[in-house]
Amino acid sequence: MSGLTISNFSETINSSDSSDYDYPTYEYYEEPVWIQAIFIFLYGTVSVIGIFGNGIVCYIVLGHPRMRTVTNYFIVNLAIGDLLMAAMCVNFTVYATLYNQWPFGELMCKLVSFSQTISVSVSIYTLVAIGVDRYFAIIHPLRPRMGSKETLFVIGVIWVISIALALPAALFTTLESQGGSTFCTDGAWEDSLVYSLICMVLQYFLPLAVLMGAYIRIGKRIWGRRTPGEVEAERDKKMSESKARLVKMFATIVLLFALCYMPIQIYTIMQDSNRSILSFYYIKIVYLCCLLSAMSNCVYNPFIYCWMNIKFRNGFRSVFRFLPCVNYQGDWNGFTGLRRANTAQTQTETMSMGSRNDRGRWWTQDQAKIAKNGRASNSDGETRTSFM
């Protein structure tokens, strides 16, 4: 995405004499040390939280077989895209923008620019894949759902498209020297503006339009009025509530993506359509704020999972159970199977806590008690308590 490339601002600040562009000249503004320190702290915080938060999400899903569902595979892919942004892009970009130089070499110049475009593409296309999957699951529930192989294939396609879209950034981004400083820039590429507009459409406007249409249809189906006289069974009601919670979670993620990237999109459109804004004395601070908004998107998703999904919430509790302030009590009903029985001793201890149910699965004493009460209160035999 053009607004995220490290080259854009460096070249606008230092290329007023470039033959390729007609940049306005203006008095150079250098931020006070305290402003630089604030931005370094904010960007550094985004990087650290983004790396650890998304890393934990990957561990919760991939480290526990019960969490390896189609939707969660997409969540892992989304987390990997955010990890790429947090680890490869945030710190390099803020340094290059604040100090108007690139001391990391040409390879890192190309790699960081390449990684930024891939990260944004993987994130938004994964959200589209999740939206489409939710759409067919709710609007067309009788159609066959994707399995693990189909999901991995879709994820592979997402990465192929993202890499293809990012290749021009890697090929044409290069180092330029001027006034004793070295910059990472794509200013020598004549079609950079066209590429910028293509990325803007393919990475922001078009995917968000698709997602908005899908979630509007889903919302109408879930929360629309039922036919008068229609009675909803208890099981169907619980399934509907579960789907609604999942839709709310992903709709929140999509909304945050749109809001986080909106400032950098507006900035890019204004910069490309009217170069005179570059003469604004505090334009670099404006750019850094817009960039921070976009890059901070890699931080929020783990918090959303923890807030809106009980299984992820208990997964995070398990990871941070060593902290005194974390209330963790082992295998919670909302996240059965989080702690795997890695040894025969652990398995024996787990089984000794309860007895088998009528389907051969082990129940804890609390689960067996709840099931017993459930059967007692439903003597007709039509309702069965099940712990998955």
C-alpha positions as CSV (number, residue, x, y, z in Angstrom):
1,M,0.0,0.0,0.0
2,S,1.5,3.2,-1.0
3,G,0.7,5.0,2.1
4,L,2.7,2.5,4.1
5,T,5.9,2.4,2.1
6,I,8.9,3.8,3.8
7,S,10.0,5.6,0.7
8,N,7.1,8.0,0.3
9,F,7.9,10.5,3.1
10,S,11.7,10.3,2.8
11,E,11.6,11.2,-0.8
12,T,9.1,14.0,-0.3
13,I,11.2,15.6,2.3
14,N,14.5,15.3,0.4
15,S,13.6,15.4,-3.3
16,S,12.6,19.0,-4.0
17,D,15.3,19.0,-6.7
18,S,14.3,15.7,-8.3
19,S,13.8,15.6,-12.0
20,D,11.0,13.0,-11.7
21,Y,8.7,15.0,-9.5
22,D,7.9,18.6,-9.0
23,Y,8.0,18.7,-5.2
24,P,7.5,22.0,-3.4
25,T,10.4,23.4,-1.4
26,Y,9.8,24.5,2.2
27,E,11.7,25.1,5.4
28,Y,12.7,21.8,6.9
29,Y,11.1,21.0,10.2
30,E,13.0,18.8,12.7
31,E,11.0,17.4,15.5
32,P,12.1,18.1,19.1
33,V,13.7,15.2,20.9
34,W,10.7,14.7,23.2
35,I,8.4,14.3,20.2
36,Q,10.8,11.8,18.6
37,A,10.9,10.0,21.9
38,I,7.1,9.8,22.0
39,F,6.8,8.3,18.5
40,I,9.7,5.9,19.2
41,F,7.9,4.7,22.4
42,L,4.5,4.4,20.6
43,Y,5.9,2.5,17.6
44,G,8.0,0.3,19.8
45,T,5.0,-0.6,21.9
46,V,3.1,-1.5,18.8
47,S,5.9,-3.7,17.7
48,V,6.4,-5.6,21.0
49,I,2.7,-6.1,21.7
50,G,2.0,-7.1,18.1
51,I,4.8,-9.7,18.1
52,F,3.8,-11.3,21.5
53,G,0.0,-11.0,21.1
54,N,-0.1,-12.6,17.7
55,G,2.5,-15.2,18.6
56,I,0.3,-16.3,21.5
57,V,-2.7,-16.5,19.2
58,C,-0.7,-18.8,16.9
59,Y,0.3,-20.9,19.9
60,I,-3.2,-21.3,21.2
61,V,-4.5,-22.6,17.9
62,L,-1.6,-24.6,16.6
63,G,-0.6,-26.0,20.0
64,H,-4.0,-27.4,20.9
65,P,-5.8,-29.8,18.5
66,R,-9.3,-28.9,19.6
67,M,-8.7,-25.3,18.4
68,R,-7.7,-26.3,14.9
69,T,-10.9,-25.4,13.1
70,V,-11.4,-23.8,9.7
71,T,-12.1,-20.4,11.2
72,N,-9.1,-20.6,13.5
73,Y,-6.8,-21.5,10.7
74,F,-7.8,-18.2,9.1
75,I,-7.2,-16.4,12.4
76,V,-3.7,-17.9,12.5
77,N,-3.1,-16.6,9.0
78,L,-4.3,-13.2,10.0
79,A,-2.0,-13.3,13.0
80,I,1.0,-14.2,10.8
81,G,0.3,-11.2,8.6
82,D,0.2,-9.0,11.7
83,L,3.4,-10.6,13.0
84,L,5.1,-9.7,9.8
85,M,4.0,-6.1,10.1
86,A,5.1,-5.9,13.8
87,A,8.5,-7.6,13.4
88,M,9.6,-6.4,9.9
89,C,8.1,-3.0,9.3
90,V,7.2,-0.9,12.3
91,N,10.6,-0.1,13.8
92,F,12.4,0.3,10.5
93,T,9.7,2.6,9.1
94,V,9.6,5.0,12.1
95,Y,13.4,5.3,12.1
96,A,13.5,6.1,8.4
97,T,10.7,8.6,8.7
98,L,12.0,10.4,11.9
99,Y,15.7,10.7,10.8
100,N,15.3,10.8,7.0
101,Q,17.9,8.3,6.3
102,W,18.3,4.5,5.8
103,P,21.3,2.9,7.3
104,F,20.1,-0.7,7.0
105,G,21.3,-1.5,3.5
106,E,19.5,-2.1,0.2
107,L,18.4,-5.7,1.0
108,M,16.5,-4.5,4.1
109,C,15.1,-1.6,2.1
110,K,13.5,-4.0,-0.4
111,L,12.6,-6.5,2.2
112,V,10.8,-4.0,4.5
113,S,8.8,-2.5,1.6
114,F,8.0,-6.0,0.3
115,S,6.9,-7.1,3.8
116,Q,4.6,-4.1,4.3
117,T,2.6,-4.7,1.2
118,I,2.4,-8.5,1.9
119,S,1.2,-7.9,5.5
120,V,-1.6,-5.6,4.5
121,S,-2.7,-7.9,1.7
122,V,-2.6,-11.0,3.8
123,S,-4.7,-9.3,6.5
124,I,-7.4,-7.9,4.3
125,Y,-7.7,-11.0,2.1
126,T,-7.9,-13.3,5.1
127,L,-10.7,-11.1,6.4
128,V,-12.5,-11.5,3.1
129,A,-12.0,-15.3,3.2
130,I,-13.5,-15.4,6.7
131,G,-16.4,-13.2,5.6
132,V,-17.1,-15.4,2.7
133,D,-16.9,-18.5,4.9
134,R,-19.3,-17.0,7.4
135,Y,-21.6,-15.9,4.6
136,F,-22.0,-19.4,3.2
137,A,-22.2,-20.9,6.7
138,I,-25.2,-18.7,7.6
139,I,-26.9,-17.8,4.3
140,H,-26.4,-21.2,2.7
141,P,-26.1,-23.6,5.7
142,L,-26.9,-26.7,3.6
143,R,-23.9,-26.3,1.3
144,P,-20.8,-28.3,2.2
145,R,-18.3,-26.4,4.4
146,M,-14.6,-26.1,3.7
147,G,-12.4,-28.7,5.3
148,S,-8.8,-28.3,6.5
149,K,-7.3,-29.0,3.1
150,E,-9.6,-26.5,1.3
151,T,-8.8,-23.9,4.0
152,L,-5.0,-24.4,3.6
153,F,-5.5,-24.1,-0.2
154,V,-7.3,-20.8,0.2
155,I,-4.6,-19.5,2.6
156,G,-2.0,-20.5,0.0
157,V,-3.8,-18.5,-2.7
158,I,-4.0,-15.5,-0.4
159,W,-0.2,-15.6,0.0
160,V,0.4,-16.1,-3.7
161,I,-1.8,-13.0,-4.5
162,S,-0.2,-11.0,-1.8
163,I,3.4,-11.8,-3.0
164,A,2.4,-11.0,-6.6
165,L,1.0,-7.6,-5.5
166,A,4.1,-6.9,-3.4
167,L,6.7,-7.8,-6.1
168,P,6.8,-4.3,-7.7
169,A,7.6,-2.8,-4.3
170,A,10.6,-5.2,-3.9
171,L,11.8,-4.7,-7.5
172,F,11.6,-0.9,-7.7
173,T,12.4,0.1,-4.2
174,T,16.1,1.1,-4.0
175,L,18.6,3.3,-2.2
176,E,19.3,6.8,-3.2
177,S,22.0,9.1,-1.9
178,Q,21.5,12.9,-1.5
179,G,23.3,15.5,0.6
180,G,25.4,12.9,2.4
181,S,22.4,10.8,3.4
182,T,21.0,7.6,2.1
183,F,17.2,7.0,1.5
184,C,15.1,4.0,0.8
185,T,12.8,5.2,-2.1
186,D,10.8,4.3,-5.1
187,G,10.9,7.8,-6.5
188,A,12.7,6.7,-9.7
189,W,9.8,4.5,-10.8
190,E,7.6,6.4,-13.2
191,D,4.5,4.2,-12.6
192,S,4.7,4.4,-8.8
193,L,1.5,6.5,-8.7
194,V,-0.4,3.9,-10.8
195,Y,0.9,1.1,-8.5
196,S,-0.2,3.2,-5.5
197,L,-3.7,3.6,-6.8
198,I,-4.0,-0.1,-7.7
199,C,-2.9,-1.1,-4.2
200,M,-5.3,1.3,-2.7
201,V,-8.2,-0.3,-4.6
202,L,-7.2,-3.9,-4.1
203,Q,-6.1,-3.7,-0.5
204,Y,-8.7,-1.3,0.9
205,F,-11.8,-0.2,-1.0
206,L,-12.7,-3.3,-3.0
207,P,-12.2,-5.8,-0.1
208,L,-14.1,-3.6,2.3
209,A,-17.0,-3.3,-0.1
210,V,-17.2,-7.1,-0.4
211,L,-17.1,-7.5,3.4
212,M,-19.7,-4.8,4.0
213,G,-22.1,-6.5,1.6
214,A,-21.5,-9.9,3.1
215,Y,-21.9,-8.8,6.7
216,I,-25.0,-6.8,5.9
217,R,-26.6,-9.9,4.5
218,I,-25.4,-12.0,7.4
219,G,-26.8,-9.4,9.9
220,K,-30.2,-9.4,8.2
221,R,-30.4,-13.2,8.4
222,I,-29.3,-13.5,12.0
223,W,-31.1,-10.5,13.6
224,G,-34.0,-10.2,11.1
225,R,-37.5,-10.7,12.4
226,R,-38.7,-14.3,12.3
227,T,-42.0,-15.3,10.8
228,P,-44.9,-14.8,13.2
229,G,-45.7,-18.0,15.1
230,E,-42.2,-19.5,14.4
231,V,-40.9,-21.3,17.4
232,E,-37.2,-21.6,17.7
233,A,-35.9,-24.8,19.4
234,E,-33.5,-24.3,22.3
235,R,-30.6,-26.0,20.4
236,D,-31.2,-23.8,17.3
237,K,-31.3,-20.7,19.5
238,K,-28.0,-21.5,21.1
239,M,-26.4,-22.2,17.7
240,S,-27.8,-18.9,16.4
241,E,-26.4,-17.0,19.4
242,S,-23.0,-18.7,18.8
243,K,-23.0,-17.6,15.2
244,A,-24.0,-14.1,16.2
245,R,-21.1,-13.8,18.6
246,L,-18.7,-15.0,16.0
247,V,-20.1,-12.6,13.4
248,K,-19.8,-9.7,15.9
249,M,-16.2,-10.5,16.6
250,F,-15.2,-10.6,12.9
251,A,-17.3,-7.5,12.1
252,T,-15.5,-5.7,14.9
253,I,-12.1,-6.7,13.4
254,V,-13.1,-5.5,9.9
255,L,-14.4,-2.2,11.3
256,L,-11.1,-1.6,13.2
257,F,-9.2,-2.4,10.0
258,A,-11.2,0.1,8.0
259,L,-10.8,2.8,10.7
260,C,-7.1,2.2,11.3
261,Y,-6.2,2.4,7.6
262,M,-8.5,5.3,6.8
263,P,-6.2,8.1,7.8
264,I,-3.3,6.8,5.7
265,Q,-5.6,6.4,2.8
266,I,-6.8,10.0,3.1
267,Y,-3.3,11.2,3.4
268,T,-2.1,9.3,0.3
269,I,-5.0,10.5,-1.8
270,M,-4.4,14.1,-0.7
271,Q,-0.6,13.8,-1.3
272,D,-1.0,12.3,-4.7
273,S,-3.7,14.8,-5.9
274,N,-2.1,17.9,-4.4
275,R,1.6,18.0,-3.7
276,S,1.3,21.4,-2.1
277,I,0.3,19.8,1.2
278,L,3.9,18.7,1.5
279,S,4.8,22.4,2.2
280,F,2.9,22.1,5.5
281,Y,5.4,22.7,8.2
282,Y,4.2,19.8,10.4
283,I,3.5,17.4,7.6
284,K,5.9,14.7,8.9
285,I,4.0,14.6,12.3
286,V,0.7,14.2,10.4
287,Y,2.2,11.4,8.4
288,L,3.7,9.7,11.4
289,C,0.2,9.8,13.1
290,C,-1.5,8.4,10.1
291,L,1.2,5.7,9.8
292,L,0.9,4.8,13.5
293,S,-2.9,4.4,13.1
294,A,-2.4,1.9,10.3
295,M,0.4,-0.1,11.8
296,S,-1.3,-0.3,15.2
297,N,-3.9,-2.5,13.6
298,C,-1.5,-5.4,14.1
299,V,-2.0,-5.1,17.9
300,Y,-5.8,-5.1,18.3
301,N,-6.9,-8.5,17.1
302,P,-5.6,-10.6,20.0
303,F,-7.4,-8.3,22.4
304,I,-10.6,-8.7,20.4
305,Y,-10.3,-12.5,20.5
306,C,-9.7,-12.4,24.2
307,W,-12.6,-10.1,24.8
308,M,-15.2,-11.7,22.6
309,N,-14.3,-15.4,22.5
310,I,-14.2,-17.5,25.7
311,K,-11.9,-20.1,24.3
312,F,-9.2,-17.6,23.3
313,R,-9.8,-15.8,26.6
314,N,-9.1,-19.0,28.6
315,G,-6.2,-19.7,26.2
316,F,-4.6,-16.4,27.2
317,R,-5.3,-17.1,30.8
318,S,-3.5,-20.4,30.4
319,V,-0.4,-18.7,28.9
320,F,-0.3,-16.0,31.6
321,R,-1.3,-18.3,34.5
322,F,2.0,-17.5,36.2
323,L,0.8,-14.0,36.9
324,P,-0.8,-13.5,40.3
325,C,-3.6,-11.3,38.9
326,V,-4.7,-14.0,36.4
327,N,-7.5,-16.3,37.5
328,Y,-6.8,-19.6,35.9
329,Q,-8.3,-22.9,37.1
330,G,-7.2,-25.5,34.6
331,D,-9.5,-26.8,31.9
332,W,-12.5,-24.5,31.8
333,N,-15.7,-25.8,30.2
334,G,-15.4,-23.0,27.7
335,F,-12.0,-24.3,26.5
336,T,-12.0,-28.0,27.0
337,G,-8.7,-29.5,25.8
338,L,-6.5,-26.5,26.1
339,R,-4.1,-28.2,28.3
340,R,-3.0,-31.3,26.5
341,A,-2.2,-34.5,28.4
342,N,1.3,-34.9,27.2
343,T,2.2,-37.8,29.6
344,A,0.4,-40.9,30.8
345,Q,0.5,-39.6,34.3
346,T,-1.4,-36.5,33.3
347,Q,-3.9,-38.5,31.4
348,T,-4.5,-40.8,34.4
349,E,-5.0,-37.9,36.7
350,T,-7.5,-36.3,34.3
351,M,-9.5,-39.5,34.0
352,S,-9.6,-40.1,37.7
353,M,-11.4,-36.8,38.2
354,G,-14.6,-38.1,36.7
355,S,-16.2,-40.9,34.7
356,R,-17.1,-41.7,31.1
357,N,-20.3,-40.4,29.6
358,D,-22.6,-42.4,27.4
359,R,-20.4,-41.6,24.3
360,G,-17.2,-42.8,25.8
361,R,-15.8,-39.4,26.6
362,W,-14.3,-38.4,30.0
363,W,-16.2,-36.0,32.1
364,T,-15.0,-34.2,35.2
365,Q,-17.0,-34.5,38.4
366,D,-18.6,-31.1,37.7
367,Q,-19.5,-32.0,34.2
368,A,-21.0,-35.4,35.3
369,K,-23.0,-33.6,38.0
370,I,-24.4,-31.1,35.6
371,A,-25.3,-33.9,33.1
372,K,-27.0,-35.8,35.9
373,N,-29.1,-32.8,36.9
374,G,-29.9,-32.2,33.2
375,R,-31.2,-35.7,32.7
376,A,-33.2,-35.5,35.9
377,S,-34.9,-32.4,34.8
378,N,-35.7,-33.8,31.4
379,S,-37.3,-37.1,32.1
380,D,-38.9,-37.3,28.6
381,G,-35.4,-38.0,27.2
382,E,-35.6,-35.5,24.5
383,T,-32.8,-33.3,25.7
384,R,-29.2,-34.4,26.3
385,T,-26.4,-32.5,27.9
386,S,-23.3,-32.6,25.8
387,F,-19.8,-31.4,26.5
388,M,-17.7,-31.0,23.4
